[in-house]
Amino acid sequence: MITEINNQLKSIYEPYLNELKTLSTGQADKFSFPLLMSAFKDYETVKHKVLYVGKETYGWLDTMNNSEKLSVDLLTNSYIDFEFAKDNHGRNSPFWRFIKTFHSKLNGDGSTNGLLWTNFSKCDSNGTTPDYDLQKLNDKGFDLLLNEIKITKPDIVIFITGWDYEHQFQRVFSGLEYKTIEENYLYQCIHSALPTHTYMTMHPKGLQLRKKFNSTLDKILENVATT
């Protein structure tokens, strides 16, 4: 199962990476290398399969200006090596604490790598959100999420993004509807391409600043358990 998932992911990543490599020199240095997933063996046996979707990386390996020898294998191997920030200095950041706390409460501690993480924007720009024009150049990167979901078949999708990419959400998930669970903090996303248990909240750093970190996490768990 995992081998097949990763082979299918590779098949959608190859044409995307080839297109990214056609960026002009002036554009390429504004795009980080893309974040491309590779599922761990734990994903095969975990009780509840969850895909966590962030905004964009804070820098990822290098910029597309240095992509001559860049391959999908290099990128997916880097994803595996990163291992959900296991040895990264940011491993205790609000973002990773939110994901790992949720995963532990939902699935226990026996399948540490049984989750999937991606970003809606596969590339960042100088470590932050690409501007509108750069996002339009990378529309196909946003579109990848549709196939990533089809291939990995998560039971739950959690968008930890806030609303900075709302125009892209409405483009990729045309007709997307939000059901309010808690105004300003937590919404259930309703769309035919998404599992029933799909939720949108703000970045965990924002939740922490507003003292909504634990309550938002627990409300998602409660909703998953009761519906």
Secondary structure as the mmCIF struct_conf table of DSSP 4:
data_model
#
loop_
_struct_conf.conf_type_id
_struct_conf.id
_struct_conf.beg_label_comp_id
_struct_conf.beg_label_asym_id
_struct_conf.beg_label_seq_id
_struct_conf.end_label_comp_id
_struct_conf.end_label_asym_id
_struct_conf.end_label_seq_id
HELX_RH_AL_P HELX_RH_AL_P1 ILE A 2 LEU A 20
TURN_TY1_P TURN_TY1_P1 LYS A 21 THR A 22
BEND BEND1 LEU A 23 LEU A 23
HELX_RH_AL_P HELX_RH_AL_P2 THR A 25 ALA A 28
TURN_TY1_P TURN_TY1_P2 ASP A 29 LYS A 30
BEND BEND2 PHE A 31 PHE A 31
STRN STRN1 SER A 32 SER A 32
HELX_LH_PP_P HELX_LH_PP_P1 PHE A 33 PRO A 34
HELX_RH_3T_P HELX_RH_3T_P1 LYS A 41 GLU A 44
TURN_TY1_P TURN_TY1_P3 THR A 45 THR A 45
BEND BEND3 LYS A 47 HIS A 48
STRN STRN2 VAL A 50 GLY A 54
BEND BEND4 LYS A 55 LYS A 55
BEND BEND5 TYR A 58 TYR A 58
BEND BEND6 LEU A 61 ASP A 62
STRN STRN3 THR A 63 THR A 63
HELX_RH_3T_P HELX_RH_3T_P2 MET A 64 ASN A 66
TURN_TY1_P TURN_TY1_P4 GLU A 68 LYS A 69
HELX_RH_AL_P HELX_RH_AL_P3 VAL A 72 PHE A 82
TURN_TY1_P TURN_TY1_P5 GLU A 83 ASP A 87
BEND BEND7 ASN A 88 ASN A 88
TURN_TY1_P TURN_TY1_P6 HIS A 89 ASN A 92
BEND BEND8 SER A 93 SER A 93
HELX_RH_AL_P HELX_RH_AL_P4 PRO A 94 ASN A 107
BEND BEND9 ASP A 109 GLY A 110
TURN_TY1_P TURN_TY1_P7 THR A 112 ASN A 113
STRN STRN4 LEU A 116 ASN A 119
BEND BEND10 PHE A 120 CYS A 123
STRN STRN5 SER A 125 SER A 125
TURN_TY1_P TURN_TY1_P8 ASN A 126 GLY A 127
STRN STRN6 THR A 128 THR A 128
HELX_RH_AL_P HELX_RH_AL_P5 TYR A 132 LEU A 137
TURN_TY1_P TURN_TY1_P9 ASN A 138 ASN A 138
HELX_RH_AL_P HELX_RH_AL_P6 ASP A 139 THR A 152
BEND BEND11 ASP A 155 ASP A 155
STRN STRN7 ILE A 156 ILE A 160
TURN_TY1_P TURN_TY1_P10 GLY A 162 TYR A 165
HELX_RH_AL_P HELX_RH_AL_P7 GLU A 166 VAL A 172
TURN_TY1_P TURN_TY1_P11 PHE A 173 GLY A 175
STRN STRN8 GLU A 177 GLU A 182
TURN_TY1_P TURN_TY1_P12 GLU A 183 TYR A 185
STRN STRN9 LEU A 186 ILE A 190
TURN_TY1_P TURN_TY1_P13 SER A 192 ALA A 193
BEND BEND12 LEU A 194 LEU A 194
BEND BEND13 THR A 196 THR A 196
STRN STRN10 HIS A 197 THR A 201
HELX_RH_AL_P HELX_RH_AL_P8 PRO A 204 LEU A 209
TURN_TY1_P TURN_TY1_P14 ARG A 210 LYS A 211
HELX_RH_AL_P HELX_RH_AL_P9 PHE A 213 THR A 226
#
